[in-house]
Amino acid sequence: MNWKIILKSLAHGDMRKRILAVIGILLIFRVLAHIPVPLSDPQTLKQVLDNLFTSADSPQLLNFINILSGGALANFSIMLAGLGPYINASIIMQLLTKAIPKMEALRKEGEYGQKKINQYTRLLTFPLAILQSIGAIYLIRQTAQSVGGIGDITANTSILQWVLMVATLTGGSMLLMWLGEQITERGVGNGISLLITVGIVAGLPGTISSLASSIFNSESQWHLFGWTLPIDKGDLLFTSVLVASILAVTWLVVKLNEAARRITVNYAKRVQGNRTYGGITTVLPIKLIGAGVIPIIFAVAFLSVPSFVGQLLTGAGSAGWQQFGANLVQWFQPPTAATFVPSDWHAWIYPATYFFFVFVFTYFYTSITFNSKDIAENLQKQGGFIEGVRSGAQTEHYLSKTVNRLTLFGAASLGALALLPIVGQAFLRTDIAIGGTSLLILVSVSLETLRAVESRALMVTYDQYAQPDFFHESSNKDTDGPKKRRFSLIPFRRSKK
């Protein structure tokens, strides 16, 4: 990362305008995340949410949605639906481009096809936002009755207020999608990824405050070199180990995110007329974790289904179904320091299922994003080949084999990162978990944004470093006037033998 070029680029008005636009849109998002949804009894709702997110039995899906929405769920904000509908619509469109030949042909039409797919994605986001808004309200209501300790939060809500709530949440989701696209078009980096990252970063001050309050305890005293400090030595040691673990996990996540197998691709020489094309060597990078955090999002969504079904079955009339529903709720709750018992096999159901889903979805999503057949066909059309591998079917088989081997280790690593919060809560005996998923999002988006900033900085400062080597300066001697200078474009000089 060339920080000198980035700092020099700030002297250009275009660069400053882009960065300030990104910062302004992110501030607007944070303001909107604190505007509550209109409800008949906001005080009761605030009490329910406080009880819900401080309880150890709070479903992981709600905590995950709260993290991605930047605390909008805990505030019951108009941004509660967040970018979930847009992300789901994007995933559905990616699946449809593989399943429907017309969509796949549209994707291959270049910029026009991509614009049409983006338009279809926006149209699909709207009905998904309506459905997810209704589902979020219903999920909070059901969970509040079982965990929050208070009755129905929508008991006194009329039909018009229901319409108002759903319309507000849907509008907030569509507005957030528009803000993300504005960042992508007018700023630097991917706007959707930046909004998700800002939502995660917004929860860091609360975590740091919890750590600081546990260390600086007025009831404890530590005598050091004649000084009496209100510090708990045990909590200080524990926090130091926790911070060191987070730094180690961050370093590991950076390595995993940047790890890639670089396959050398050679291009054969082609002679067309008096010119020679090809004869160069490039690199085809295959990332270790090509699916990103999408498998974790899928796994959390699927793991929420058994618990949700169990909550519905607990209200059934049959005692057998009630017992089965209670077992589902118990088995598919994230283990904590109080509930995790290593000797009980029921405690391993949730971690094992979580790891299995992440592992399977990593293979599934990688197979969608990395198409070995298309890459092999494109290399063959462009005259490219891998050394020692014949073009065509053998290249496709070689790429598939390489991707499967990399995905095996990448899926296992991603599953281990997903289980880090569970391990932190169960074995570190604390509610502050080391979120491997959050770290993966922060690291990947930060590196992607820095690369985008550096690329834009190189573009705006190019004139300072470009040398006019391809310009030939000559003098025009006129008898009637002063000497004039002209530039003629000479692409290359051919040596005479």
C-alpha positions in Angstrom: 0.0 0.0 0.0 1.6 3.3 -1.2 0.4 5.8 1.4 2.5 8.6 -0.2 0.4 8.5 -3.4 -2.8 8.4 -1.3 -1.8 11.5 0.6 -0.8 13.3 -2.5 -4.1 12.5 -4.1 -5.9 14.4 -1.4 -4.7 17.6 -3.0 -7.1 16.9 -5.9 -10.6 18.1 -5.6 -12.1 15.0 -7.2 -10.5 12.7 -4.6 -11.6 14.9 -1.7 -15.1 15.1 -3.1 -15.4 11.3 -3.4 -14.1 10.6 0.1 -16.3 13.3 1.7 -19.3 11.9 -0.2 -18.6 8.4 1.3 -18.2 9.8 4.8 -21.4 11.9 4.5 -23.5 8.9 3.3 -22.1 6.8 6.2 -23.1 9.5 8.7 -26.6 9.6 7.2 -26.8 5.8 7.7 -25.8 6.1 11.3 -28.4 8.8 11.9 -31.2 6.7 10.3 -30.2 3.7 12.4 -31.4 5.5 15.5 -34.8 6.6 14.2 -37.4 4.2 15.7 -40.3 2.6 13.9 -43.6 4.2 14.9 -45.4 1.9 17.4 -48.3 2.3 19.8 -46.2 1.8 22.9 -42.5 2.6 22.4 -41.7 2.4 26.2 -42.8 -1.2 26.3 -40.9 -2.0 23.1 -37.7 -0.5 24.6 -38.0 -2.6 27.7 -38.6 -5.8 25.6 -35.5 -5.1 23.5 -33.4 -4.5 26.5 -34.5 -7.8 28.1 -34.1 -9.6 24.8 -30.5 -8.6 23.9 -29.3 -9.0 27.5 -30.7 -12.5 27.9 -28.4 -15.5 27.4 -31.2 -17.2 25.5 -31.4 -14.7 22.8 -31.4 -16.4 19.3 -28.2 -16.0 17.4 -30.1 -14.9 14.3 -31.3 -11.8 16.1 -27.8 -11.0 17.3 -26.4 -11.6 13.8 -29.0 -9.3 12.2 -28.4 -6.7 14.9 -24.6 -6.7 14.0 -25.2 -6.4 10.3 -27.7 -3.6 10.7 -25.4 -1.6 13.0 -27.6 -1.9 16.1 -30.8 -1.0 14.2 -32.6 -4.1 15.5 -31.8 -3.3 19.1 -33.3 0.2 18.6 -36.1 -1.2 16.4 -35.0 1.4 13.8 -36.4 2.0 10.4 -33.2 0.4 9.1 -34.1 -2.9 10.8 -34.5 -4.8 7.6 -31.1 -3.4 6.5 -29.4 -4.8 3.5 -30.7 -8.3 4.0 -33.3 -8.1 1.2 -30.8 -6.7 -1.3 -28.2 -9.4 -0.4 -30.8 -12.1 -0.7 -32.0 -10.7 -4.1 -28.4 -10.6 -5.3 -27.9 -14.3 -4.3 -31.1 -15.3 -6.0 -30.1 -13.6 -9.2 -26.7 -15.3 -9.1 -28.5 -18.6 -8.8 -30.9 -17.8 -11.6 -28.1 -16.8 -14.0 -26.8 -20.4 -13.6 -30.2 -22.1 -13.8 -31.8 -20.1 -16.6 -29.9 -20.1 -20.0 -31.4 -16.7 -21.0 -30.1 -15.1 -17.8 -26.7 -16.6 -18.3 -26.6 -15.3 -21.9 -27.7 -11.8 -20.6 -24.8 -11.9 -18.1 -22.3 -12.5 -20.9 -23.5 -9.4 -22.8 -21.1 -7.1 -20.9 -22.1 -3.8 -19.4 -25.6 -3.8 -20.9 -26.4 -7.3 -19.4 -25.0 -6.3 -16.0 -27.2 -3.2 -15.9 -30.3 -5.3 -16.7 -29.4 -7.9 -14.0 -28.9 -5.0 -11.5 -32.3 -3.6 -12.4 -33.9 -7.0 -11.9 -32.1 -7.3 -8.5 -33.6 -3.9 -7.4 -37.1 -5.0 -8.5 -36.7 -8.3 -6.6 -35.5 -6.5 -3.5 -38.8 -4.7 -3.0 -41.1 -7.7 -2.4 -38.3 -9.4 -0.3 -38.1 -6.2 1.8 -41.8 -6.4 2.5 -41.7 -10.1 3.4 -38.6 -9.7 5.6 -40.1 -6.6 7.4 -43.2 -8.6 8.3 -41.0 -11.6 9.4 -38.7 -9.4 11.5 -41.7 -7.9 13.4 -43.2 -11.4 13.9 -39.9 -12.9 15.0 -39.3 -10.1 17.6 -42.8 -10.5 18.8 -42.5 -14.3 19.2 -39.1 -14.1 20.8 -40.1 -11.3 23.1 -42.9 -13.4 24.5 -40.6 -16.4 25.3 -37.4 -14.6 26.2 -38.1 -10.9 26.8 -40.5 -11.6 29.7 -43.2 -9.2 28.4 -46.4 -9.9 26.4 -47.3 -9.1 22.8 -45.6 -5.8 21.7 -48.2 -5.4 18.9 -51.3 -6.2 21.0 -52.7 -2.6 20.7 -51.5 -2.1 17.1 -54.2 -1.5 14.5 -54.1 -2.5 10.8 -53.1 0.9 9.7 -50.2 0.9 12.2 -49.1 -2.5 10.9 -49.1 -1.1 7.3 -47.2 1.9 8.6 -44.5 -0.3 10.3 -44.1 -2.5 7.2 -44.0 0.4 4.9 -41.4 2.2 7.1 -39.1 -0.8 7.3 -39.5 -1.5 3.5 -38.7 2.1 2.7 -35.7 2.0 5.0 -34.3 -1.0 3.3 -34.8 0.4 -0.2 -33.2 3.7 0.9 -30.2 1.8 2.3 -29.8 0.0 -1.0 -29.8 3.3 -2.8 -27.2 4.8 -0.4 -25.0 1.8 -1.0 -25.2 2.2 -4.8 -24.5 5.9 -4.5 -21.3 5.1 -2.6 -20.3 2.6 -5.3 -20.9 5.1 -8.1 -19.7 8.3 -6.6 -17.2 7.2 -4.0 -14.5 4.6 -3.6 -15.0 0.9 -2.8 -18.2 -1.2 -2.7 -21.0 0.7 -1.0 -22.9 -2.3 0.3 -19.8 -3.8 1.9 -18.9 -0.5 3.5 -22.4 -0.1 5.0 -22.2 -3.6 6.5 -18.7 -2.8 7.9 -19.9 0.4 9.5 -22.7 -1.5 11.2 -20.1 -3.9 12.7 -17.8 -1.1 13.7 -20.7 0.7 15.4 -20.8 -2.1 18.0 -17.1 -1.9 18.9 -17.4 1.1 21.4 -19.9 -0.9 23.5 -17.5 -3.9 23.6 -14.6 -1.6 24.5 -16.7 0.0 27.2 -17.6 -3.3 28.7 -13.9 -4.3 28.8 -12.9 -1.0 30.4 -15.7 -1.2 33.0 -14.6 -4.7 34.0 -10.9 -3.6 34.4 -11.4 -0.3 36.2 -13.4 -1.5 39.2 -13.7 0.9 42.1 -14.1 -2.0 44.5 -10.8 -3.6 43.6 -7.4 -2.2 44.3 -3.9 -2.9 42.8 -0.9 -1.6 44.7 1.9 -0.9 42.2 5.1 0.9 43.1 3.4 2.8 45.9 0.4 3.7 43.8 -3.1 2.4 44.5 -5.0 1.9 41.3 -8.7 0.9 41.0 -7.9 -2.0 38.7 -8.9 -5.6 39.0 -5.7 -7.6 38.2 -7.7 -10.7 37.2 -9.8 -8.8 34.8 -6.8 -6.9 33.4 -5.0 -10.2 32.8 -8.1 -11.7 31.2 -8.6 -8.6 29.0 -4.9 -8.7 27.9 -5.2 -12.3 26.8 -8.5 -11.6 25.0 -7.0 -8.6 23.1 -3.9 -10.7 22.2 -6.3 -13.5 21.0 -8.2 -11.0 18.8 -5.0 -9.7 17.3 -3.8 -13.2 16.6 -7.2 -14.1 15.0 -7.1 -10.8 13.0 -3.6 -11.7 11.6 -4.9 -15.2 10.7 -8.0 -13.8 9.0 -5.8 -11.5 6.9 -3.6 -14.4 5.8 -6.7 -16.5 5.0 -8.4 -13.7 3.1 -5.3 -13.0 1.0 -4.2 -16.6 0.4 -4.5 -17.7 -3.2 -3.1 -20.2 -5.6 -1.5 -18.4 -8.5 -1.6 -20.4 -11.7 0.7 -19.3 -14.5 -1.1 -18.9 -17.9 0.9 -18.5 -21.1 -0.4 -17.0 -24.3 0.8 -18.3 -27.7 2.3 -15.9 -30.2 0.1 -14.9 -33.1 1.2 -13.1 -36.2 -1.4 -10.9 -37.9 -0.1 -8.8 -40.8 3.1 -7.1 -39.7 2.2 -7.3 -36.0 2.8 -10.0 -33.4 0.3 -10.6 -30.6 0.5 -12.8 -27.5 3.7 -14.4 -26.3 3.1 -13.1 -22.7 2.7 -14.8 -19.3 0.0 -13.9 -16.8 -1.3 -15.2 -13.5 -4.7 -16.7 -12.7 -5.3 -16.3 -8.9 -7.7 -18.7 -7.2 -8.5 -17.6 -3.7 -8.5 -19.9 -0.8 -11.9 -18.6 0.5 -13.6 -17.5 -2.7 -17.1 -17.5 -1.2 -16.4 -14.9 1.5 -18.9 -14.7 4.3 -21.9 -15.8 2.3 -21.7 -19.4 3.6 -21.9 -18.2 7.2 -24.9 -16.0 6.4 -26.6 -19.0 4.7 -25.8 -21.3 7.7 -27.1 -18.8 10.3 -30.4 -18.5 8.3 -30.8 -22.3 8.1 -29.9 -22.8 11.8 -32.6 -20.3 12.8 -35.3 -22.5 11.2 -35.3 -25.4 13.8 -35.4 -23.0 16.7 -38.2 -21.0 15.1 -40.2 -24.2 14.4 -39.6 -25.3 18.0 -41.1 -22.1 19.4 -44.2 -22.6 17.3 -44.5 -26.2 18.4 -44.3 -25.3 22.1 -47.8 -23.7 21.7 -49.3 -26.9 20.1 -52.1 -28.8 21.9 -50.3 -32.2 22.0 -47.8 -32.8 24.8 -45.5 -34.8 22.6 -45.2 -31.9 20.1 -44.6 -29.5 22.9 -41.8 -31.6 24.2 -40.3 -32.0 20.7 -40.5 -28.2 20.2 -38.8 -27.6 23.6 -36.0 -30.0 22.5 -35.5 -28.2 19.2 -35.3 -24.8 21.0 -32.8 -26.3 23.5 -30.6 -28.1 20.9 -30.4 -25.2 18.4 -29.5 -22.4 20.8 -25.9 -21.1 20.7 -24.0 -22.7 23.6 -22.9 -20.3 26.4 -20.7 -20.6 29.4 -23.7 -21.6 31.5 -25.3 -24.1 29.1 -22.3 -25.7 27.4 -21.4 -29.1 29.1 -18.7 -30.9 27.1 -19.8 -34.3 28.5 -23.3 -33.9 27.2 -23.7 -34.8 23.5 -26.6 -32.5 23.1 -24.3 -29.5 23.6 -22.4 -30.5 20.4 -25.5 -30.6 18.2 -25.5 -26.8 17.4 -21.7 -26.5 16.8 -21.5 -29.6 14.6 -24.5 -28.6 12.6 -23.2 -25.0 12.2 -19.8 -26.3 11.0 -21.5 -28.7 8.6 -23.7 -26.0 7.0 -20.7 -23.6 6.6 -18.7 -26.4 5.0 -21.4 -27.4 2.5 -22.4 -23.9 1.6 -18.7 -22.9 1.0 -18.5 -25.7 -1.7 -21.9 -24.7 -3.1 -21.3 -21.0 -3.4 -17.7 -21.5 -4.8 -19.1 -23.7 -7.5 -21.4 -20.9 -8.5 -18.9 -18.1 -8.5 -16.0 -20.0 -10.1 -17.0 -21.7 -13.3 -14.1 -23.9 -14.5 -15.8 -24.6 -17.8 -16.2 -20.9 -18.8 -12.6 -20.1 -17.7 -11.2 -23.0 -19.8 -13.3 -22.0 -22.8 -12.1 -18.3 -22.6 -8.5 -19.4 -22.3 -8.8 -21.6 -25.3 -10.4 -18.8 -27.4 -7.7 -16.3 -26.4 -4.9 -18.7 -27.1 -4.0 -19.1 -23.4 -2.8 -22.4 -21.8 -1.5 -23.7 -18.6 2.0 -25.2 -18.9 1.8 -29.0 -19.0 -2.0 -29.0 -19.4 -3.8 -29.4 -22.7 -6.4 -26.7 -23.6 -10.1 -27.6 -23.3 -11.4 -30.5 -21.2 -8.1 -31.1 -19.5 -7.8 -27.5 -18.4 -11.3 -27.6 -17.1 -10.5 -30.8 -15.1 -7.3 -29.3 -13.8 -9.0 -26.1 -12.6 -11.8 -28.0 -11.0 -9.4 -30.3 -9.1 -7.4 -27.3 -7.9 -10.4 -25.4 -6.7 -11.8 -28.4 -4.9 -8.5 -28.9 -3.0 -8.3 -25.2 -2.0 -12.0 -25.1 -1.0 -11.5 -28.1 1.3 -9.0 -26.2 3.4 -10.9 -22.9 3.0 -14.2 -24.4 4.0 -12.7 -26.0 7.1 -11.0 -22.6 8.0 -14.2 -20.7 7.5 -16.1 -23.2 9.7 -13.5 -22.7 12.4 -13.9 -18.9 12.2 -17.6 -19.3 12.5 -17.3 -21.3 15.7 -15.0 -18.8 17.4 -17.8 -16.9 19.1 -19.2 -20.2 20.5 -15.7 -21.2 21.7 -15.2 -17.8 23.2 -18.4 -17.9 25.2 -18.2 -21.5 26.3 -14.5 -21.7 27.3 -13.5 -18.1 28.1 -16.5 -17.8 30.5 -17.5 -14.4 29.2 -20.3 -12.9 27.1 -17.7 -11.0 25.0 -17.1 -13.3 22.1 -14.3 -13.2 19.5 -16.4 -12.8 16.4 -14.6 -14.6 13.5 -17.3 -13.6 11.1 -17.2 -9.9 12.0 -13.4 -10.0 11.7 -13.6 -11.6 8.3 -16.0 -8.9 7.1 -13.9 -6.1 8.5 -10.6 -7.4 7.1 -11.9 -8.2 3.6 -13.8 -5.0 3.2 -10.9 -2.9 4.6 -8.4 -4.4 2.2 -10.8 -4.1 -0.7 -11.5 -0.4 0.1 -7.8 0.4 0.5 -7.1 -1.1 -2.9 -9.9 1.0 -4.4 -8.5 4.1 -2.8 -5.0 3.4 -4.0 -6.2 2.7 -7.5 -8.2 6.0 -7.6 -5.2 7.8 -6.1 -3.0 6.5 -8.9 -5.5 7.7 -11.5 -5.7 11.3 -10.2 -1.9 11.6 -9.6 -0.9 9.9 -12.9 0.1 13.2 -14.5 2.8 13.8 -11.9 4.6 10.6 -12.7 3.9 10.1 -16.4 6.9 10.9 -18.7 6.3 11.9 -22.3 8.6 9.2 -23.7 6.4 8.5 -26.6 6.3 12.1 -27.7 8.9 13.3 -30.2 9.8 17.0 -30.0 10.9 18.7 -33.2 11.3 22.3 -34.2 9.5 24.1 -37.0 11.8 26.7 -38.5 9.9 29.3 -40.3 11.6 32.3 -41.9 8.6 34.5 -41.3 8.1 34.0 -37.6 9.7 32.7 -34.4 10.6 29.1 -33.7 7.5 26.9 -33.1 7.4 23.5 -31.4 5.2 20.7 -32.3 4.7 17.1 -31.0 4.3 14.1 -33.3 3.1 10.8 -31.9 5.7 8.1 -32.5 4.7 4.8 -30.9 8.0 3.0 -31.4 11.2 3.1 -33.4 12.2 0.1 -35.5 16.0 -0.5 -35.6 17.6 -0.7 -39.0 19.9 -3.6 -39.6 
